Amino acid sequence: MKKIEIFDPAMCCSTGVCGPGVDTKLIEFAADLDWLKSQGVVVERYNLAQQPDKFVSSKAVSTAMTLAGDLCLPLILIDGKIVSRNVYPGRAELAALTGLNLP
């Protein structure tokens, strides 16, 4: 099964419901990741503020950040390869990237 890794910019939480404003895109993305998990996809998510070591230890992420700084975030990797930069893909795109069919 595919493995998807999400490298988020520094933020207080991944759900989008913390802080002064609610980011609905992050709420939708979290639900989409839950759907991927329910389909058997391995999902790992890292936050720059909380897990900077993961950003350094990934050659693809480290290279992208050297070239573009944190402006490239979020980075989405599937099986170690960058498939998306600077945007949270929707469920349809995530399904296509992981080879799944939408219900």
Order of alpha helices (4+ residues) and beta strands (2+ residues): beta-alpha-beta-alpha-alpha-beta-beta-alpha
